[in-house]
């Protein structure tokens, strides 16, 4: 397990490198490839051996053999936010005694099912709740860390400021 000091040193080293060589800040992120393996079950793999399986609930024809893609989006937001909070706390020399991030969402299934073309298939509301504690830290200090992390979480920022998306289709 990486200690706060190791995290802080890693962040400071990377920050110094990028500050002196800004071209190193731009990165192409690892791709994720999903393949239907049966029914609505997808096997997702990455270039470095990453893998997981998703499925949908029985109500839409799945078998619930894995988490749904929407749950993965919420889990990505929760874990990314928690990670950036922990990174910020470590950088500030604060040892967290508790950190829990919960993300909930609401959606309207008419969009996904194509029942109303005026209804988006996307989530209509996303809520993030953070439970945080650190010995000797004031509520204001903890709140500032959480707000800073929320503003610097790559997943949170992506959801808030939709990136340009493209679609390429290969047939045959």
Backbone bond lengths (Angstrom), bond angles and torsions (degrees), N, CA, C in turn:
res aa  C-N    CA-C-N  psi(-1)  N-CA   C-N-CA  omega(-1)  CA-C   N-CA-C  phi
1 X - - - 1.451 - - 1.525 109.51 -
2 X 1.328 116.21 134.78 1.451 120.77 -177.47 1.530 110.16 -80.95
3 X 1.322 117.20 129.68 1.457 121.59 180.00 1.518 110.24 -79.92
4 X 1.323 115.48 165.53 1.469 120.82 178.06 1.520 111.18 -57.35
5 X 1.328 116.55 -40.34 1.468 119.81 -179.47 1.526 111.03 -64.66
6 X 1.336 117.15 -41.48 1.473 119.83 178.15 1.519 111.12 -66.10
7 X 1.321 117.01 -39.52 1.460 120.38 177.94 1.524 109.19 -63.62
8 X 1.333 116.98 -48.16 1.467 121.40 179.85 1.525 110.63 -58.65
9 X 1.332 118.25 -45.19 1.465 120.94 179.46 1.525 111.68 -63.30
10 X 1.329 116.93 -41.00 1.467 120.09 178.84 1.525 110.66 -63.37
11 X 1.338 116.59 -44.13 1.472 120.74 179.52 1.521 110.27 -63.52
12 X 1.316 117.31 -44.59 1.469 120.84 -179.30 1.526 111.30 -64.49
13 X 1.323 117.34 -40.14 1.471 120.64 178.57 1.524 110.92 -64.74
14 X 1.327 116.58 -47.65 1.461 120.15 179.45 1.521 110.85 -64.37
15 X 1.331 117.49 -41.87 1.470 121.06 179.08 1.527 111.12 -61.24
16 X 1.322 117.53 -42.72 1.466 121.15 179.46 1.523 110.56 -64.49
17 X 1.332 117.24 -40.75 1.464 120.77 178.84 1.515 110.70 -62.78
18 X 1.334 116.65 -47.12 1.469 120.04 -178.18 1.529 110.92 -68.97
19 X 1.334 118.05 -35.81 1.466 120.66 178.20 1.523 110.89 -62.20
20 X 1.332 117.34 -37.87 1.466 120.61 -178.95 1.530 112.59 -86.61
21 X 1.332 116.69 -21.35 1.465 121.36 -179.80 1.534 108.83 -136.08
22 X 1.345 118.09 74.48 1.469 121.67 -173.72 1.523 114.54 -55.92
23 X 1.313 117.34 -25.52 1.475 119.79 179.59 1.528 111.81 -62.93
24 X 1.326 117.50 -21.10 1.462 121.11 179.42 1.526 112.14 -78.15
25 X 1.337 117.85 -6.53 1.464 121.11 -179.49 1.522 112.14 -75.48
26 X 1.321 117.02 -27.03 1.464 120.48 -177.07 1.521 110.00 -84.70
27 X 1.320 115.36 129.03 1.463 119.94 -177.77 1.516 110.05 -137.40
28 X 1.299 115.42 144.49 1.453 120.34 171.38 1.524 105.66 -91.07
29 X 1.320 116.20 121.93 1.462 121.04 -176.66 1.518 110.92 -76.71
30 X 1.321 115.66 151.94 1.468 121.75 -179.82 1.528 110.47 -61.34
31 X 1.305 115.60 136.90 1.464 121.12 179.55 1.524 110.80 -76.27
32 X 1.309 115.52 153.55 1.461 122.80 171.60 1.524 106.17 -119.40
33 X 1.320 116.85 131.34 1.462 121.98 -179.31 1.516 108.98 -119.60
34 X 1.338 116.08 124.72 1.461 121.26 179.88 1.523 109.38 -109.86
35 X 1.319 115.45 136.40 1.466 122.40 176.26 1.515 108.97 -129.37
36 X 1.327 115.92 131.73 1.466 119.67 174.67 1.522 107.19 -68.08
37 X 1.334 116.57 128.72 1.466 120.51 -179.75 1.517 112.09 -111.83
38 X 1.316 116.73 -5.40 1.456 121.62 177.78 1.508 109.77 159.14
39 X 1.313 116.89 133.51 1.457 120.08 -178.44 1.513 109.87 57.45
40 X 1.323 117.24 -123.91 1.470 122.14 177.61 1.526 111.63 -107.82
41 X 1.319 116.31 11.86 1.461 121.35 179.79 1.531 109.36 -80.05
42 X 1.344 114.85 129.09 1.467 121.61 178.05 1.515 109.79 -116.35
43 X 1.315 116.05 136.94 1.463 120.92 169.98 1.518 105.64 -99.99
44 X 1.325 116.34 127.22 1.458 121.96 -178.42 1.519 107.93 -113.22
45 X 1.330 115.83 131.94 1.460 119.56 -179.86 1.524 110.23 -133.01
46 X 1.322 113.74 157.27 1.455 121.12 178.18 1.515 110.26 -123.88
47 X 1.321 117.81 172.68 1.457 121.86 -174.52 1.527 115.39 -72.59
48 X 1.316 117.59 -10.98 1.470 120.65 -177.06 1.525 112.03 -117.42
49 X 1.339 116.16 28.25 1.456 120.83 177.85 1.518 114.90 88.47
50 X 1.331 118.36 1.06 1.455 120.47 177.34 1.528 108.30 -64.27
51 X 1.336 116.17 144.87 1.464 118.75 175.32 1.511 110.74 -161.55
52 X 1.297 115.42 151.50 1.447 122.88 172.71 1.518 108.30 -162.48
53 X 1.324 114.96 168.37 1.454 120.65 -177.79 1.515 108.94 -126.80
54 X 1.330 115.90 135.48 1.462 120.91 174.94 1.520 109.48 -114.40
55 X 1.302 114.59 162.61 1.464 121.06 175.55 1.523 106.25 -157.08
56 X 1.289 115.79 167.24 1.455 121.46 178.26 1.521 109.38 -107.49
57 X 1.324 116.62 162.06 1.470 119.35 178.81 1.536 111.37 -71.08
58 X 1.317 116.56 159.39 1.464 120.68 -179.85 1.529 114.04 -56.21
59 X 1.319 118.42 -29.19 1.470 121.26 -178.32 1.527 112.70 -58.35
60 X 1.334 117.23 -25.38 1.471 119.85 178.54 1.522 111.97 -113.34
61 X 1.331 117.39 12.56 1.459 121.02 175.76 1.510 116.05 103.80
62 X 1.324 117.47 -0.06 1.461 120.24 177.87 1.519 111.24 -86.56
63 X 1.314 115.00 -175.68 1.466 120.61 179.31 1.522 111.97 -118.15
64 X 1.334 117.38 3.39 1.469 122.02 -179.05 1.531 111.29 55.71
65 X 1.328 117.32 36.90 1.466 121.31 -179.43 1.524 112.41 -82.84
66 X 1.312 116.43 -3.58 1.457 122.13 178.44 1.510 108.42 -161.37
67 X 1.317 117.27 174.91 1.457 119.71 178.28 1.527 110.81 -66.70
68 X 1.317 115.67 155.10 1.470 119.89 177.02 1.529 109.29 -80.30
69 X 1.325 117.81 158.74 1.465 119.91 176.56 1.532 112.72 -57.88
70 X 1.326 117.40 -36.43 1.467 120.10 178.15 1.517 111.74 -63.74
71 X 1.338 116.72 -38.90 1.461 119.90 177.23 1.525 109.71 -64.88
72 X 1.332 116.88 -38.29 1.470 119.35 177.73 1.526 111.30 -62.80
73 X 1.331 116.96 -36.86 1.465 119.68 176.84 1.528 109.63 -63.46
74 X 1.333 116.81 -46.48 1.466 119.62 178.39 1.527 111.04 -63.23
75 X 1.328 117.02 -40.17 1.462 119.55 179.54 1.527 111.14 -67.89
76 X 1.326 117.08 -34.49 1.470 120.14 176.21 1.527 110.32 -63.81
77 X 1.327 116.73 -43.18 1.459 120.16 178.40 1.529 110.70 -64.79
78 X 1.325 117.04 -44.61 1.468 120.50 -179.26 1.525 111.38 -63.29
79 X 1.322 117.11 -47.71 1.468 119.20 -176.76 1.521 112.14 -71.77
80 X 1.325 117.56 -35.15 1.463 119.57 177.96 1.532 110.17 -66.38
81 X 1.328 116.47 -44.00 1.464 120.23 178.52 1.525 110.70 -61.69
82 X 1.334 117.12 -45.83 1.466 120.81 178.88 1.528 110.76 -60.81
83 X 1.319 116.81 -41.34 1.461 121.06 -179.62 1.519 111.72 -63.17
84 X 1.336 116.69 -45.55 1.471 119.53 -178.34 1.529 110.36 -69.72
85 X 1.329 117.93 -34.47 1.474 119.95 174.30 1.526 109.48 -60.94
86 X 1.328 117.08 -47.08 1.468 120.74 -179.87 1.528 111.27 -63.10
87 X 1.328 116.99 -38.98 1.465 120.68 177.78 1.526 111.06 -63.84
88 X 1.334 116.12 -44.75 1.473 120.21 -179.20 1.531 110.35 -64.75
89 X 1.321 116.51 -44.39 1.464 119.67 178.89 1.527 110.33 -59.91
90 X 1.330 117.02 -44.34 1.472 120.60 179.27 1.518 110.83 -62.31
91 X 1.320 116.57 -42.06 1.473 119.67 179.97 1.518 110.87 -61.84
92 X 1.328 116.46 -34.53 1.469 120.82 179.62 1.526 112.40 -86.19
93 X 1.340 117.06 1.44 1.452 121.18 178.25 1.520 113.79 76.66
94 X 1.325 116.69 23.43 1.459 121.32 -178.47 1.524 109.90 -102.33
95 X 1.312 116.47 129.39 1.466 121.61 177.74 1.524 108.51 -94.32
96 X 1.312 116.76 114.98 1.460 120.57 179.18 1.523 109.97 -77.96
97 X 1.321 117.11 137.14 1.459 121.02 175.39 1.531 110.85 -100.32
98 X 1.321 117.13 -16.64 1.460 121.61 178.67 1.519 108.85 -155.47
99 X 1.310 115.69 134.64 1.463 120.75 174.26 1.514 107.85 -151.70
100 X 1.313 115.15 121.40 1.458 121.50 178.60 1.519 107.75 -141.69
101 X 1.329 116.43 127.45 1.465 121.78 179.28 1.516 108.20 -120.63
102 X 1.321 115.91 125.43 1.460 122.39 179.22 1.520 108.77 -119.28
103 X 1.321 116.47 131.30 1.463 121.26 177.57 1.516 108.81 -119.75
104 X 1.319 114.91 127.83 1.459 122.76 176.57 1.519 108.39 -119.86
105 X 1.314 116.22 157.78 1.459 119.55 176.36 1.516 110.37 -147.14
106 X 1.300 114.91 166.35 1.452 123.35 174.12 1.518 107.62 -128.96
107 X 1.313 115.36 146.77 1.460 119.88 177.63 1.516 109.30 -146.32
108 X 1.314 115.37 167.61 1.464 122.24 178.44 1.523 106.55 -118.00
109 X 1.325 117.29 108.44 1.462 121.96 -174.56 1.522 114.38 -64.95
110 X 1.329 117.79 -12.11 1.464 118.60 176.58 1.527 111.00 -60.62
111 X 1.342 117.01 -33.76 1.463 120.35 179.56 1.518 111.94 -65.78
112 X 1.329 118.05 -49.65 1.462 122.07 -179.07 1.532 111.41 -63.97
113 X 1.323 116.55 -35.39 1.462 120.59 -178.20 1.527 113.01 -84.81
114 X 1.332 117.02 -4.88 1.458 120.23 179.37 1.520 113.82 70.58
115 X 1.322 117.45 25.34 1.461 121.13 -178.29 1.519 113.13 -81.64
116 X 1.325 117.03 -20.67 1.462 121.81 179.28 1.524 107.33 -149.76
117 X 1.308 116.55 110.06 1.470 120.78 -177.17 1.528 112.60 -66.65
118 X 1.327 117.74 -11.51 1.463 121.30 177.47 1.526 112.11 -88.98
119 X 1.328 117.06 -2.55 1.466 121.86 -179.52 1.527 108.57 -107.42
120 X 1.309 116.26 124.88 1.462 121.28 179.25 1.526 111.10 -69.96
121 X 1.318 115.55 145.59 1.466 120.75 173.38 1.531 110.80 -77.85
122 X 1.321 116.94 -11.59 1.461 120.91 -178.24 1.509 113.25 -75.06
123 X 1.314 114.44 164.37 1.458 120.24 176.35 1.526 108.09 -65.08
124 X 1.324 116.34 139.56 1.461 119.97 -178.09 1.521 112.38 -96.96
125 X 1.318 117.55 -16.23 1.461 122.09 177.53 1.522 108.73 -153.52
126 X 1.324 115.86 137.12 1.460 122.26 176.90 1.530 107.14 -130.98
127 X 1.328 116.16 129.13 1.457 121.79 179.53 1.526 109.65 -122.29
128 X 1.320 115.41 132.53 1.461 121.12 176.43 1.524 107.79 -115.19
129 X 1.337 116.04 127.82 1.468 122.16 176.27 1.520 108.30 -116.94
130 X 1.318 116.01 132.27 1.463 120.85 -179.39 1.520 109.44 -120.31
131 X 1.318 115.37 128.59 1.465 123.01 172.12 1.526 105.41 -110.02
132 X 1.328 116.98 122.34 1.465 120.31 -173.98 1.524 110.17 -143.78
133 X 1.318 115.68 144.65 1.464 121.76 176.36 1.522 108.60 -150.49
134 X 1.322 114.99 148.69 1.466 121.96 175.67 1.514 107.65 -153.77
135 X 1.333 117.11 132.88 1.467 120.16 179.87 1.527 111.34 -57.06
136 X 1.326 115.91 129.48 1.464 120.73 176.17 1.515 115.37 80.05
137 X 1.322 118.43 -3.58 1.467 120.59 -178.50 1.527 109.93 -91.84
138 X 1.309 115.45 139.88 1.462 120.00 177.94 1.528 109.43 -80.82
139 X 1.330 116.63 158.57 1.466 119.22 175.39 1.531 112.47 -56.38
140 X 1.321 116.20 -36.10 1.468 120.23 179.54 1.534 111.47 -65.90
141 X 1.330 117.15 -40.76 1.470 120.67 177.90 1.526 110.63 -64.02
142 X 1.317 116.83 -42.95 1.459 120.53 -179.98 1.524 110.82 -66.83
143 X 1.315 116.64 -41.71 1.465 120.71 178.06 1.529 110.71 -61.55
144 X 1.315 116.76 -40.08 1.470 120.82 179.54 1.537 110.72 -63.78
145 X 1.331 116.61 -41.83 1.467 120.12 177.78 1.528 110.68 -61.77
146 X 1.325 116.28 -44.72 1.466 120.29 -179.25 1.530 110.41 -64.09
147 X 1.320 117.52 -45.14 1.476 120.26 179.69 1.527 110.86 -63.59
148 X 1.332 116.89 -41.19 1.456 120.29 178.65 1.531 109.52 -62.03
149 X 1.320 116.08 -46.08 1.467 120.47 -179.10 1.519 111.45 -63.44
150 X 1.319 117.56 -41.05 1.464 120.78 178.59 1.530 110.51 -61.06
151 X 1.319 116.46 -37.45 1.466 120.95 179.75 1.527 112.47 -75.96
152 X 1.345 117.58 -13.76 1.462 121.23 -177.41 1.529 113.71 -120.31
153 X 1.317 117.26 5.42 1.459 121.43 177.52 1.532 108.91 -75.87
154 X 1.339 118.26 120.45 1.464 119.02 -179.13 1.525 113.81 -56.37
155 X 1.321 118.61 -39.42 1.464 119.88 -179.10 1.518 110.16 -70.36
156 X 1.318 117.67 -44.76 1.461 121.17 178.52 1.529 110.86 -60.47
157 X 1.319 116.41 -45.95 1.472 120.16 179.26 1.522 111.59 -63.10
158 X 1.327 117.34 -38.83 1.464 120.91 178.64 1.522 110.80 -63.47
159 X 1.328 116.91 -43.07 1.461 119.96 179.62 1.525 111.68 -66.74
160 X 1.323 116.39 -38.35 1.464 120.63 -178.25 1.524 112.82 -74.00
161 X 1.307 116.42 -36.13 1.472 121.69 -175.40 1.522 108.00 -123.41
162 X 1.299 115.54 78.68 1.462 121.95 -173.81 1.534 112.10 -45.81
163 X 1.327 116.21 124.85 1.464 119.09 177.58 1.530 110.54 -75.61
164 X 1.313 115.33 164.12 1.461 119.39 173.66 1.528 107.57 -63.92
165 X 1.295 116.50 128.32 1.463 121.39 179.93 1.515 109.01 -115.87
166 X 1.305 116.53 141.96 1.454 120.41 176.27 1.520 108.66 -128.42
167 X 1.305 115.79 160.87 1.458 122.24 -179.58 1.523 107.84 -132.37
168 X 1.319 116.02 123.67 1.472 121.57 174.72 1.506 107.69 -114.73
169 X 1.309 117.81 133.73 1.455 122.22 -177.41 1.518 109.70 -120.01
170 X 1.327 116.80 127.01 1.456 122.99 173.53 1.513 107.26 -114.30
171 X 1.306 117.28 128.03 1.456 120.05 -179.98 1.527 109.28 -112.54
172 X 1.302 114.43 163.34 1.465 118.97 176.26 1.439 111.31 102.64
